[in-house]
Amino acid sequence: MGENKGKQLDLSKRKVIAKALEDDKTATEIASLLSCHKSTISREVLKYRYISFKGDDDPSICSTCSKNVECSLRHRCGRMMCGSKCVGCKSLETCDKYVEIKCHINDRFPFICENCHFINSCKRDHYSYSPEKAQEAASNIRRESREGINMSEEQYRHFDKTILDGSRKGQSFYHIHKSNDLGRCLKTIYNYSHQGKISVRPIDLPRAVTLKERRSSPPSEYEYLENKNINRTGHLYSDWLIYQAKKRIVVYWEMDFLGVPHNSEQMIMSLIIPQFQFVYLVAFNKPKQEDVVNFFNKLDKVLGNDFETLFEAILTDRDPRFNCFKNIEVRDDDAVIRTRIFFCNPGASNEKPLVENLNQQIRVVFPKGCLLSNITQDLCDEISSNLNSRYLNSIDGTTPSELFIRYFGEEIFKKLNFKVIKPNDVRILKYNKY
């Protein structure tokens, strides 16, 4: 049957036990058939045996006498007027013909009565073993053992408060689990939430799953009218694929504007490093093409020679604000190419998927349809620092900030005005709550 070490008995093995018990085999012989220890067999039969015959709750001495089947004695109690046989009479206290059935069913294997020589004469409880009933009982025990929460009241309060405090700061279950010693795995925390055993419900998480019918429109509808006369030769997505392969570019940026209502005073531009899931949020006041160029010019002066190291390539969409891409690529002072910009095809969000995905996550901070105002770049830097200090399962349980520092160095990290937030202080909240 193969090794059974460290594994629970299943129905097929229990059927082997039942057949071996019918053949009156010992626990050692059955254990040899199943390649397990004999104590496993003993515990199995004793634990899952069942009562197949219920004895009398108030038995007479005849119920334990080996002669009760053929007994025909009368008047053993001295009442001569009684016309019934003595066998089974509860008035009978003693009998000179009594031969007790010595029963060791609760003391030694096989713990059941099938092969007992006195099974017909013994009126005690009779025990049997059924593989089907044993399997069902074992399954019920496993299921019930997983119900409830195995911790003291004080431990539970600490456990629940830790998760609730983190959730109120906008932290994900993964980040909370990674930041604290909760004594439970991540899957268990999600199960507790879905079962209502902790204060945080699935709807309270930063991103509750929603379903909606997707709009399908031809790619041409996504193209801006301002882009019809823009020549992007050498900057198309196909050009990016060739450029990335030839230059062996591993780390690059994806760039996009976070959509807001047209009457909003401000807009947020998101720059993402897909490999690190690193976020750089930039605040603009009703931005135009020259505002985007000015942002990169200022960043170039802050970073100095590190600009070309950090911004080796940028992949973005065809937003009209990026139409001055050549001015972004080239430094005005010396006409040196400082970065390269490439454009995805209209309506092809799959060509820059991570910035689209992270934009959805950023919606927790900047809800869809909200009117942005009075947002400073310092606030965006603080929000970016919090987003980049999250523990993420997709990058092996590290933080985007850690990966960024390990790759580019701490000096560049500080030049961007970022900081590392302590795990329990991370807040992913709406922008006006910072």
C-alpha positions in Angstrom: 0.0 0.0 0.0 3.0 2.3 0.2 4.3 4.5 3.0 1.6 6.2 5.1 4.0 8.2 7.3 2.6 11.7 8.2 -0.6 11.1 6.2 -4.2 10.5 7.4 -6.0 7.3 6.7 -8.4 7.5 3.7 -11.4 5.3 2.8 -9.4 2.7 0.9 -7.1 2.1 3.8 -10.0 1.9 6.2 -11.6 -0.8 4.0 -8.4 -2.7 4.4 -8.6 -2.4 8.2 -12.3 -3.6 8.2 -11.5 -6.7 6.0 -8.5 -7.5 8.2 -10.6 -7.3 11.3 -13.1 -9.7 9.8 -10.2 -12.1 9.2 -9.2 -11.7 12.9 -5.8 -10.2 12.2 -3.7 -8.5 14.8 -2.9 -4.8 14.9 0.7 -5.6 14.0 -0.4 -7.6 10.9 -2.8 -4.8 9.7 -0.1 -2.2 10.3 2.3 -4.2 8.1 -0.3 -4.2 5.3 -0.6 -0.4 5.5 3.0 0.4 6.2 2.3 2.3 9.4 2.7 1.8 13.1 0.4 -0.6 15.0 -0.6 2.1 17.4 -2.2 3.9 14.4 -4.5 0.9 13.8 -5.4 0.6 17.5 -6.3 4.3 17.8 -8.2 4.2 14.5 -10.5 1.3 15.6 -11.0 2.6 19.2 -11.8 6.1 18.0 -14.2 5.3 15.2 -15.9 2.1 16.4 -19.7 2.5 16.9 -22.4 0.7 19.0 -24.1 -1.9 16.7 -26.2 -3.4 19.6 -27.4 -1.3 22.5 -27.4 -3.2 25.8 -29.9 -2.7 28.6 -29.3 0.4 30.7 -30.3 -1.5 33.8 -29.0 -5.0 33.1 -29.6 -8.2 35.0 -26.8 -10.6 36.0 -27.9 -12.8 33.2 -26.8 -10.3 30.6 -23.1 -11.1 31.5 -23.6 -14.8 31.9 -22.1 -17.1 29.3 -25.0 -19.6 29.7 -28.0 -17.2 29.2 -28.7 -18.4 25.6 -29.6 -21.9 26.7 -30.6 -21.2 30.3 -34.0 -22.6 31.4 -33.7 -22.2 35.1 -36.8 -21.2 37.2 -37.5 -20.1 40.7 -33.9 -19.2 41.5 -35.1 -16.2 43.5 -37.3 -18.4 45.8 -40.7 -17.2 44.5 -42.4 -20.5 43.6 -45.5 -18.8 42.2 -43.5 -17.2 39.3 -44.0 -19.1 36.1 -41.3 -17.3 34.0 -37.8 -18.3 33.4 -35.2 -16.7 35.5 -33.1 -15.6 32.5 -33.3 -11.8 32.1 -35.2 -11.3 35.4 -34.0 -8.2 37.1 -35.1 -9.5 40.5 -32.5 -12.2 40.3 -29.4 -11.1 42.3 -27.4 -14.3 42.6 -27.3 -17.6 40.7 -25.2 -20.7 41.5 -25.0 -21.5 37.8 -23.6 -18.0 36.9 -20.5 -18.0 34.7 -19.3 -14.4 34.0 -18.3 -13.4 30.5 -14.9 -11.8 30.9 -14.9 -8.8 28.5 -11.7 -6.8 27.7 -13.2 -4.9 24.8 -12.2 -1.6 26.2 -8.7 -2.7 27.2 -7.2 -4.5 24.2 -7.3 -4.8 20.5 -9.5 -5.3 18.4 -12.0 -3.2 20.5 -14.9 -4.7 18.6 -17.2 -7.7 19.1 -17.5 -9.3 15.6 -15.2 -12.2 16.4 -16.1 -12.6 20.1 -17.2 -16.2 21.0 -19.8 -14.8 23.4 -21.4 -12.3 21.1 -24.8 -14.1 21.1 -24.9 -14.5 24.9 -23.5 -11.1 25.9 -26.1 -8.4 26.4 -23.7 -5.6 26.9 -23.1 -2.9 24.2 -21.7 -4.5 21.1 -19.2 -2.5 19.1 -18.4 -2.7 15.3 -16.2 -0.9 12.8 -17.4 0.5 9.5 -14.9 2.2 7.1 -17.6 4.4 5.7 -18.7 5.6 9.1 -15.1 6.1 10.2 -14.4 8.1 7.1 -17.4 10.4 7.6 -16.6 10.9 11.3 -12.9 11.7 10.5 -14.0 14.2 7.9 -16.4 15.9 10.4 -13.7 16.2 12.9 -11.3 17.8 10.4 -14.0 20.3 9.3 -15.0 21.2 12.9 -11.4 21.6 13.9 -11.0 24.4 11.3 -14.1 26.3 12.6 -13.8 29.1 15.2 -10.6 30.8 16.2 -8.0 29.0 18.2 -6.8 31.8 20.5 -7.6 33.3 23.8 -9.8 36.3 24.2 -6.8 38.6 24.8 -5.0 37.2 21.8 -8.1 37.7 19.6 -8.5 41.3 20.7 -4.9 42.1 19.8 -5.2 40.2 16.5 -8.5 41.9 15.5 -7.3 45.4 16.6 -4.0 45.1 14.6 -5.9 44.2 11.4 -8.5 46.9 12.0 -5.9 49.6 12.7 -4.0 48.7 9.5 -7.2 48.6 7.4 -8.2 52.1 8.6 -4.8 53.3 7.3 -5.6 51.8 3.9 -3.2 48.9 4.3 -3.8 45.6 2.5 -4.1 42.3 4.4 -0.7 41.3 2.9 1.0 44.4 4.2 -0.6 44.0 7.6 0.4 40.3 7.8 4.0 41.1 6.6 4.4 44.0 9.1 3.1 42.2 12.2 3.5 38.8 13.9 -0.1 37.7 13.9 0.4 34.0 14.3 -1.9 33.2 11.4 -1.2 32.8 7.6 -2.5 35.3 5.1 -5.1 32.8 3.8 -6.5 32.4 7.3 -6.9 36.2 7.7 -8.9 36.4 4.4 -11.0 33.4 5.6 -11.7 35.1 8.9 -12.8 38.3 7.0 -15.1 36.4 4.7 -16.6 34.5 7.6 -17.2 37.6 9.6 -14.9 36.6 12.4 -13.0 39.8 12.5 -14.1 43.4 12.3 -12.7 44.0 8.8 -15.0 42.8 6.0 -13.9 42.3 2.4 -15.7 45.5 1.4 -13.5 47.4 3.8 -10.3 46.5 1.9 -8.5 49.1 -0.2 -9.8 47.4 -3.4 -13.1 45.5 -3.2 -13.8 43.5 -6.3 -16.5 45.0 -8.6 -17.8 43.6 -11.8 -19.1 45.7 -14.7 -19.7 45.2 -18.4 -16.7 46.5 -20.4 -17.2 48.9 -23.2 -15.8 47.7 -26.5 -15.0 50.5 -28.9 -12.8 50.5 -32.1 -9.2 51.7 -31.4 -9.8 54.7 -33.6 -12.2 56.2 -31.1 -9.5 56.5 -28.6 -7.2 58.6 -30.8 -7.2 62.3 -29.9 -8.0 64.8 -32.7 -4.9 66.8 -31.7 -2.7 63.8 -32.6 -3.6 63.5 -36.3 -0.7 65.6 -37.5 1.9 64.3 -35.0 4.7 62.2 -36.6 5.8 59.5 -34.2 8.0 57.6 -36.5 10.7 55.8 -34.5 8.6 56.2 -31.4 5.9 53.6 -31.9 5.4 50.6 -29.7 7.0 48.3 -32.3 10.1 50.7 -32.2 10.1 50.3 -28.4 10.3 46.6 -28.6 13.3 46.7 -30.9 15.0 49.5 -28.9 14.4 47.6 -25.6 15.9 44.4 -27.0 19.0 46.1 -28.6 19.8 48.3 -25.6 18.9 45.4 -23.2 16.7 47.8 -21.1 15.4 46.1 -18.0 14.2 49.0 -15.9 12.0 51.7 -17.6 9.0 53.9 -16.8 5.4 53.8 -17.8 3.7 57.2 -17.8 0.0 58.3 -17.7 -2.3 61.0 -16.4 -4.9 60.0 -13.9 -8.3 60.9 -15.3 -10.3 63.6 -13.5 -13.3 65.7 -14.4 -12.6 68.5 -17.0 -13.5 71.2 -14.5 -11.0 69.9 -11.9 -8.3 72.5 -11.1 -5.5 69.9 -10.9 -4.4 66.7 -12.5 -2.0 63.9 -11.3 0.6 62.4 -13.5 1.7 58.9 -12.5 5.2 57.5 -13.4 5.6 53.8 -12.7 8.6 51.5 -12.8 6.8 48.2 -13.7 9.6 45.9 -12.5 9.6 47.5 -9.0 6.0 48.7 -8.9 7.5 52.0 -7.9 5.2 55.0 -8.0 6.1 58.7 -8.7 3.1 61.0 -8.5 3.4 64.5 -9.9 0.8 67.4 -9.4 -0.1 69.7 -12.2 -2.4 72.7 -12.4 -4.4 72.2 -15.7 -1.3 71.0 -17.5 -0.3 71.8 -21.0 2.5 70.3 -23.2 5.0 72.9 -22.0 4.2 72.1 -18.3 5.2 68.5 -18.8 8.4 69.6 -20.5 9.2 72.0 -17.7 8.7 69.2 -15.1 11.3 67.1 -16.8 13.7 70.1 -17.2 13.4 70.8 -13.4 13.9 67.1 -12.6 17.0 67.1 -14.9 18.5 69.9 -12.9 17.8 68.2 -9.6 19.2 64.8 -10.6 22.1 66.1 -12.7 24.0 63.2 -14.3 21.7 60.7 -12.6 18.8 61.7 -14.8 20.0 59.6 -17.8 20.5 56.7 -15.4 17.1 56.9 -13.9 15.1 57.8 -17.0 16.6 55.5 -19.7 13.2 55.1 -21.4 9.6 56.1 -20.9 6.5 54.3 -22.3 3.3 56.3 -22.4 0.0 56.7 -24.2 -0.9 59.3 -26.9 -2.2 62.0 -24.5 -1.9 65.4 -26.3 0.1 66.7 -23.3 3.0 64.4 -24.4 3.1 65.6 -28.0 6.2 67.7 -27.2 8.0 64.4 -26.6 11.1 65.6 -28.5 11.6 68.5 -26.1 11.4 66.0 -23.3 13.9 63.7 -24.9 16.5 66.4 -25.6 18.3 68.6 -23.1 18.0 72.3 -24.3 21.5 73.3 -23.1 23.6 70.9 -25.1 21.1 69.1 -27.3 22.0 65.8 -25.6 19.4 63.0 -25.7 18.7 62.4 -22.0 15.8 59.9 -22.4 13.7 58.1 -25.0 9.9 58.2 -25.2 7.7 55.6 -27.0 4.0 55.5 -27.5 1.5 52.7 -27.1 -1.2 52.2 -29.7 -4.6 53.8 -29.2 -6.9 51.7 -27.0 -4.1 49.2 -26.2 -3.9 49.5 -22.5 -2.3 46.0 -22.4 0.9 47.5 -23.8 1.5 49.4 -20.5 -0.5 47.3 -18.1 1.1 48.1 -14.8 0.5 51.8 -14.9 -3.2 51.1 -15.7 -3.4 48.6 -12.8 -1.7 51.0 -10.3 -3.9 53.8 -11.5 -6.8 51.7 -10.2 -5.0 51.3 -6.9 -4.3 55.0 -6.7 -8.1 55.6 -7.0 -8.2 54.8 -3.3 -6.2 58.1 -2.8 -7.8 60.0 -5.7 -11.3 58.7 -6.1 -12.8 58.7 -9.6 -14.8 61.9 -10.3 -13.3 63.9 -7.4 -12.3 67.5 -8.1 -8.7 68.0 -7.2 -7.5 71.3 -5.7 -4.8 72.5 -3.3 -2.6 69.5 -3.9 1.1 70.3 -3.5 4.0 68.3 -4.9 5.1 67.7 -1.3 1.7 66.0 -0.7 2.2 63.9 -3.8 5.7 62.9 -2.6 4.2 61.8 0.8 1.5 59.8 -0.9 4.1 58.2 -3.2 6.3 57.4 -0.2 3.4 55.6 1.4 2.5 53.7 -1.7 6.2 52.7 -2.2 6.5 51.5 1.5 3.8 48.8 1.1 4.9 45.1 1.3 3.8 43.5 -2.0 3.5 39.8 -2.6 4.1 40.4 -6.3 7.7 41.5 -5.6 8.5 38.7 -3.2 7.3 40.4 0.0 9.6 43.4 -0.3 8.7 47.1 -0.8 9.1 49.2 -4.0 11.3 51.6 -2.1 13.6 48.9 -1.1 14.0 47.6 -4.7 14.5 51.2 -6.0 17.2 52.0 -3.4 19.0 48.7 -4.1 19.1 49.3 -7.8 19.5 53.1 -8.1 21.0 54.0 -4.7 19.7 56.0 -1.8 21.1 59.3 -3.1 18.8 59.3 -6.1 15.9 58.2 -3.9 16.4 61.2 -1.6 16.8 63.6 -4.6 13.3 62.7 -5.6 12.2 63.8 -2.1 11.0 60.4 -1.1 11.3 58.7 2.3 10.8 55.2 3.7 7.7 54.9 5.9 7.7 52.4 8.8 5.5 49.4 8.0 2.8 50.1 10.7 2.8 53.8 9.8 1.9 53.3 6.1 -1.3 55.1 5.2 -3.2 54.6 1.9 -6.1 57.1 2.4 -7.9 59.7 0.5 -5.6 62.7 -0.4 -7.4 65.1 1.9 -6.8 62.9 5.0 -3.0 63.2 4.8 
